[in-house]
Amino acid sequence: MTHHAPEGATRSSASRQVRAAWGALAVLLLIWLVFEAVKYGGWVIVAAVAGLVAPDLSFLAGLFGPHQHGPHQHGPHQPGRLPRSAVPAYNLVHRPVVAVVVMLTCLIPDDPAIAVPLFNFGLAWLVHITADRALGYGLRTADGWHR
């Protein structure tokens, strides 16, 4: 038996134009990120790679704590559905404003050896979010489905 998301739970409700705008922004930010990584090298490259994968580490929050199942849940896991316990962390780290705040924290340290990788970590994080939006992946509902 195949289980599907509840009625109306699709990968994205954003229009084609909105997704294209997210895609254009993602490409521009990626070009900027690559430029920064090549320019500085070293820890900036490490920070950029970490920033690209960091938002999806929120999936790990679903591995811990109780798994709450709703009326459409049958069995321990349904493809495409995030466990409810992981939704708050996932939604928090997939908001562009959080990545921008991380980028702005580079203004705090006086040491460029800390500030530059920190900025690029946030920039890579923003690349991840904008690419997700362009591909139709946005925030999750309380039940763990794509909005």
LOTIKOL-443832 format. One line per field, with one value per atom (N, C-alpha, C): atom name; x, y, z. Coordinates in nm, 3 decimals, decimal comma. Each point is the difference from the previous one (the first is absolute). Example, Ala and Ser with C-alpha at 12.3 -4.5 7.8 and 13.67 -1.06 7.14 Angstrom:
<atoms>
a c(N CA C N CA C) $
c1 c(1,319 -0,089 0,090 -0,035 0,082 -0,077) $
c2 c(-0,569 0,119 0,120 0,105 0,119 0,109) $
c3 c(0,780 0,000 0,000 -0,072 0,006 0,073) $
</atoms>
This chain:
<atoms>
a c(N CA C N CA C N CA C N CA C N CA C N CA C N CA C N CA C N CA C N CA C N CA C N CA C N CA C N CA C N CA C N CA C N CA C N CA C N CA C N CA C N CA C N CA C N CA C N CA C N CA C N CA C N CA C N CA C N CA C N CA C N CA C N CA C N CA C N CA C N CA C N CA C N CA C N CA C N CA C N CA C N CA C N CA C N CA C N CA C N CA C N CA C N CA C N CA C N CA C N CA C N CA C N CA C N CA C N CA C N CA C N CA C N CA C N CA C N CA C N CA C N CA C N CA C N CA C N CA C N CA C N CA C N CA C N CA C N CA C N CA C N CA C N CA C N CA C N CA C N CA C N CA C N CA C N CA C N CA C N CA C N CA C N CA C N CA C N CA C N CA C N CA C N CA C N CA C N CA C N CA C N CA C N CA C N CA C N CA C N CA C N CA C N CA C N CA C N CA C N CA C N CA C N CA C N CA C N CA C N CA C N CA C N CA C N CA C N CA C N CA C N CA C N CA C N CA C N CA C N CA C N CA C N CA C N CA C N CA C N CA C N CA C N CA C N CA C N CA C N CA C N CA C N CA C N CA C N CA C N CA C N CA C N CA C N CA C N CA C N CA C N CA C N CA C N CA C N CA C N CA C N CA C N CA C N CA C N CA C N CA C N CA C N CA C) $
c1 c(0,084 -0,084 0,089 -0,027 0,078 -0,072 0,076 -0,057 0,048 -0,090 0,033 -0,027 0,055 -0,024 -0,149 -0,049 -0,140 -0,033 -0,126 -0,046 0,055 0,055 0,052 0,144 0,062 0,140 0,090 0,042 0,088 0,137 0,095 0,134 0,005 -0,076 0,002 -0,129 -0,046 -0,115 0,043 0,130 0,051 -0,016 -0,028 -0,015 0,134 -0,009 0,121 0,091 -0,062 0,079 0,072 -0,067 0,064 0,115 -0,022 0,108 0,116 -0,029 0,106 0,080 -0,069 0,069 0,092 -0,051 0,085 0,121 -0,023 0,110 0,104 -0,045 0,095 0,082 -0,068 0,073 0,098 -0,041 0,089 0,126 -0,017 0,115 0,094 -0,057 0,084 0,076 -0,069 0,065 0,107 -0,027 0,100 0,124 -0,019 0,116 0,081 -0,068 0,068 0,074 -0,063 0,062 0,126 -0,009 0,117 0,112 -0,036 0,100 0,071 -0,077 0,057 0,089 -0,046 0,077 0,132 -0,003 0,123 0,093 -0,058 0,079 0,074 -0,071 0,059 0,056 -0,061 0,047 -0,009 0,073 0,013 -0,131 -0,011 -0,117 -0,128 0,013 -0,121 -0,064 0,080 -0,054 -0,070 0,064 -0,060 -0,132 0,001 -0,121 -0,111 0,037 -0,099 -0,065 0,080 -0,056 -0,089 0,046 -0,081 -0,131 0,004 -0,121 -0,099 0,051 -0,089 -0,078 0,061 -0,067 -0,066 0,040 -0,049 -0,152 -0,074 -0,145 -0,065 0,053 -0,062 0,039 0,091 0,029 -0,119 -0,094 -0,122 -0,081 0,023 -0,067 0,036 0,119 0,044 -0,088 -0,065 -0,090 -0,114 -0,033 -0,106 0,041 0,129 0,048 -0,015 -0,014 -0,007 -0,139 -0,041 -0,129 -0,112 -0,121 -0,113 -0,043 -0,044 -0,056 -0,150 -0,059 -0,143 -0,061 -0,098 -0,062 -0,140 -0,031 -0,132 -0,093 -0,119 -0,100 0,039 0,091 0,041 0,125 0,051 0,125 -0,030 0,064 -0,011 0,141 0,039 0,135 0,097 0,127 0,099 0,045 -0,014 0,054 -0,078 -0,023 -0,059 0,096 0,035 0,091 -0,053 0,088 -0,038 -0,051 -0,021 -0,052 0,111 0,017 0,098 -0,068 0,066 -0,062 -0,035 -0,112 -0,046 0,106 0,078 0,101 0,109 0,018 0,105 -0,051 -0,131 -0,057 0,044 -0,005 0,041 0,145 0,091 0,141 0,016 -0,065 0,009 -0,051 -0,117 -0,058 0,085 0,058 0,084 0,122 0,071 0,124 -0,022 -0,124 -0,031 -0,069 0,020 -0,049 0,118 -0,013 0,112 0,052 -0,088 0,044 0,102 -0,011 0,095 0,139 0,006 0,129 0,059 -0,083 0,049 0,053 -0,066 0,050 0,136 0,016 0,130 0,105 -0,036 0,094 0,040 -0,096 0,028 0,084 0,003 0,085 0,148 0,033 0,140 0,046 -0,093 0,036 0,048 -0,025 0,035 0,150 0,063 0,144 0,086 0,107 0,095 0,098 0,004 0,096 -0,058 0,058 -0,051 0,010 0,092 0,013 -0,125 -0,077 -0,126 -0,117 0,004 -0,112 -0,026 0,104 -0,018 -0,060 0,053 -0,067 -0,143 -0,023 -0,134 -0,099 0,042 -0,084 -0,031 0,102 -0,019 -0,081 0,007 -0,087 -0,146 -0,031 -0,135 -0,042 0,093 -0,029 -0,034 0,077 -0,028 -0,134 -0,031 -0,128 -0,113 0,017 -0,100 -0,010 0,110 -0,003 -0,086 0,020 -0,078 -0,150 -0,038 -0,140 -0,060 0,070 -0,054 -0,011 0,096 -0,008 -0,118 -0,020 -0,116 -0,129 -0,014 -0,122 -0,018 0,110 -0,009 -0,044 0,041 -0,037 -0,136 -0,064 -0,133 -0,004 0,112 0,003 -0,005 -0,105 -0,016 -0,010 -0,071 -0,020 -0,096 -0,007 -0,085 -0,121 -0,107 -0,117 0,031 -0,085 0,020 0,005 -0,067 0,000 0,123 0,085 0,123 -0,005 -0,112 -0,011 0,049 0,038 0,035 -0,125 0,019 -0,113 -0,036) $
c2 c(-0,117 0,117 0,124 0,094 0,122 0,111 0,076 0,111 0,130 0,095 0,129 0,111 0,115 0,117 0,033 0,061 0,038 0,093 0,008 0,085 0,141 0,055 0,136 0,010 -0,105 0,006 -0,033 0,103 -0,018 0,055 -0,020 0,047 0,152 0,071 0,145 0,057 0,106 0,071 0,130 0,026 0,122 -0,006 0,116 0,007 -0,026 -0,029 -0,023 0,123 0,119 0,124 0,020 -0,030 0,014 -0,098 -0,122 -0,099 0,039 0,060 0,046 0,113 0,089 0,109 -0,056 -0,100 -0,066 -0,064 -0,061 -0,064 0,099 0,115 0,103 0,051 0,020 0,044 -0,106 -0,127 -0,109 -0,003 0,019 0,000 0,116 0,119 0,116 -0,019 -0,051 -0,023 -0,109 -0,102 -0,107 0,055 0,084 0,062 0,081 0,076 0,079 -0,090 -0,110 -0,094 -0,063 -0,042 -0,060 0,103 0,123 0,107 0,017 0,006 0,017 -0,119 -0,121 -0,120 -0,005 0,037 0,000 0,113 0,114 0,116 -0,026 -0,059 -0,018 -0,140 -0,102 -0,138 -0,044 -0,104 -0,050 -0,021 0,066 -0,019 0,053 0,092 0,051 -0,111 -0,083 -0,114 -0,097 -0,028 -0,089 0,059 0,130 0,067 -0,002 0,018 -0,001 -0,137 -0,103 -0,136 -0,029 0,039 -0,021 0,077 0,121 0,080 -0,058 -0,067 -0,062 -0,118 -0,073 -0,119 0,025 0,105 0,024 0,003 0,067 0,004 -0,138 -0,092 -0,133 -0,088 0,047 -0,075 0,004 0,090 0,007 -0,129 -0,077 -0,129 -0,093 0,021 -0,084 0,016 0,116 0,022 -0,101 -0,051 -0,100 -0,137 -0,021 -0,130 -0,016 0,113 -0,002 0,043 -0,048 0,038 -0,086 0,021 -0,081 0,036 -0,099 0,020 0,002 0,115 0,013 -0,023 -0,083 -0,033 0,058 0,058 0,057 -0,102 0,044 -0,091 -0,060 0,062 -0,052 -0,086 -0,020 -0,076 -0,147 -0,084 -0,144 -0,055 -0,058 -0,054 0,105 -0,038 0,088 0,116 -0,009 0,105 0,007 0,122 0,022 0,087 -0,039 0,081 0,142 0,097 0,138 0,068 -0,075 0,058 0,004 0,116 0,020 -0,029 -0,070 -0,021 0,134 0,004 0,124 0,061 -0,084 0,052 0,078 -0,021 0,069 0,126 0,018 0,113 0,136 0,027 0,134 0,034 -0,094 0,025 0,018 -0,087 0,009 0,135 0,041 0,127 0,119 -0,005 0,110 0,018 -0,109 0,013 0,012 -0,009 0,020 0,134 0,094 0,137 0,087 0,073 0,083 0,099 0,056 0,100 -0,059 -0,128 -0,062 -0,005 -0,035 -0,002 0,140 0,100 0,137 0,047 -0,038 0,033 -0,064 -0,125 -0,067 0,077 0,045 0,078 0,128 0,065 0,126 -0,016 -0,121 -0,021 0,016 0,003 0,022 0,140 0,088 0,136 0,006 -0,106 -0,002 -0,019 -0,106 -0,018 0,100 0,045 0,090 -0,076 -0,130 -0,083 -0,052 0,041 -0,048 -0,152 -0,062 -0,146 -0,069 0,070 -0,054 0,057 0,130 0,069 -0,049 -0,020 -0,038 -0,140 -0,102 -0,131 0,003 0,078 0,010 0,059 0,106 0,060 -0,100 -0,073 -0,095 -0,123 -0,035 -0,106 0,044 0,123 0,053 0,015 0,042 0,015 -0,136 -0,102 -0,135 -0,050 0,029 -0,036 0,064 0,128 0,070 -0,060 -0,043 -0,069 -0,126 -0,076 -0,122 0,032 0,100 0,035 0,047 0,086 0,050 -0,110 -0,092 -0,113 -0,091 -0,023 -0,078 0,064 0,131 0,069 -0,011 0,014 -0,010 -0,140 -0,101 -0,138 -0,040 0,092 -0,027 -0,052 0,004 -0,045 0,122 0,009 0,113 -0,050 0,074 -0,037 -0,118 -0,062 -0,118 0,038 -0,076 0,015 -0,062 0,024 -0,058 -0,153 -0,059 -0,146 -0,051 0,089 -0,041 -0,005 0,037 -0,003 0,132 -0,002 0,123 0,087 0,130 0,093 0,019) $
c3 c(0,000 0,000 0,000 -0,087 -0,010 0,073 0,078 0,075 -0,062 -0,008 -0,059 0,101 -0,030 0,084 -0,002 0,106 0,001 -0,115 -0,033 -0,109 0,016 -0,106 0,003 0,045 0,049 0,045 -0,118 -0,070 -0,113 0,035 -0,092 0,029 0,009 -0,081 0,007 -0,055 0,063 -0,051 -0,067 -0,003 -0,061 -0,151 -0,058 -0,145 -0,069 -0,127 -0,080 0,002 -0,004 0,000 0,134 0,109 0,131 0,012 -0,043 0,007 -0,091 -0,114 -0,091 0,065 0,072 0,069 0,109 0,077 0,100 -0,069 -0,116 -0,073 -0,046 -0,051 -0,044 0,118 0,113 0,120 0,045 -0,003 0,039 -0,087 -0,131 -0,091 0,030 0,020 0,032 0,131 0,101 0,129 -0,011 -0,081 -0,019 -0,069 -0,099 -0,068 0,101 0,084 0,103 0,097 0,040 0,093 -0,061 -0,124 -0,066 -0,012 -0,036 -0,008 0,134 0,108 0,134 0,038 -0,030 0,036 -0,076 -0,128 -0,080 0,047 0,030 0,043 0,132 0,097 0,133 0,024 -0,060 0,020 0,145 0,033 0,138 0,072 0,117 0,086 -0,062 -0,096 -0,066 -0,083 -0,061 -0,075 0,095 0,111 0,100 0,052 0,030 0,049 -0,105 -0,126 -0,109 -0,013 0,002 -0,010 0,121 0,118 0,121 -0,007 -0,052 -0,013 -0,099 -0,102 -0,099 0,058 0,093 0,055 0,136 0,070 0,136 0,014 -0,089 0,020 0,000 -0,076 -0,006 0,118 0,084 0,122 0,096 -0,027 0,082 -0,013 -0,106 -0,014 0,116 0,056 0,111 0,123 0,012 0,114 0,000 -0,116 -0,010 0,048 0,017 0,046 0,150 0,070 0,145 0,045 0,113 0,054 -0,057 0,052 -0,044 -0,142 -0,072 -0,133 0,015 -0,028 0,011 -0,137 -0,006 -0,127 -0,006 -0,113 -0,022 -0,062 -0,040 -0,054 -0,135 -0,073 -0,131 0,009 0,119 0,017 0,023 -0,078 0,017 0,004 0,112 0,011 0,050 0,014 0,062 -0,088 -0,133 -0,086 -0,130 -0,046 -0,131 -0,079 -0,122 -0,080 -0,020 0,015 -0,019 0,125 0,105 0,123 0,106 0,058 0,106 0,133 0,093 0,131 0,066 0,067 0,064 0,091 0,066 0,093 -0,072 -0,129 -0,077 -0,068 -0,008 -0,076 0,053 0,130 0,045 -0,036 0,019 -0,034 -0,150 -0,078 -0,146 -0,048 0,047 -0,045 0,043 0,118 0,046 -0,090 -0,027 -0,077 -0,150 -0,044 -0,142 -0,025 0,089 -0,019 -0,041 -0,111 -0,048 0,103 0,083 0,097 0,098 0,034 0,092 -0,064 -0,128 -0,070 -0,011 -0,023 -0,009 0,136 0,108 0,134 0,023 -0,043 0,012 -0,080 -0,121 -0,080 0,072 0,064 0,068 0,126 0,056 0,118 -0,034 -0,127 -0,038 0,041 0,031 0,042 0,144 0,076 0,143 0,022 -0,054 0,027 -0,078 0,064 -0,067 -0,089 0,017 -0,071 -0,131 -0,115 -0,129 -0,016 0,074 -0,008 0,054 0,082 0,052 -0,079 -0,027 -0,064 -0,143 -0,077 -0,141 -0,013 0,069 -0,008 0,054 0,105 0,058 -0,102 -0,067 -0,103 -0,111 -0,042 -0,110 0,043 0,125 0,052 -0,015 0,042 -0,014 -0,146 -0,084 -0,143 -0,062 0,034 -0,050 0,051 0,124 0,059 -0,080 -0,037 -0,080 -0,140 -0,057 -0,129 0,012 0,106 0,022 0,005 0,076 0,016 -0,133 -0,072 -0,126 -0,104 -0,001 -0,093 0,036 0,131 0,043 -0,050 0,018 -0,042 -0,152 -0,073 -0,146 -0,044 0,075 -0,034 0,057 0,073 0,052 0,141 0,068 0,139 0,091 0,077 0,091 0,142 0,080 0,139 0,009 0,115 0,023 0,083 -0,018 0,085 0,136 0,097 0,133 -0,004 -0,099 -0,015 -0,075 -0,049 -0,065 -0,151 -0,060 -0,146 -0,057 -0,128 -0,070 -0,007 0,014 -0,012 -0,144) $
</atoms>
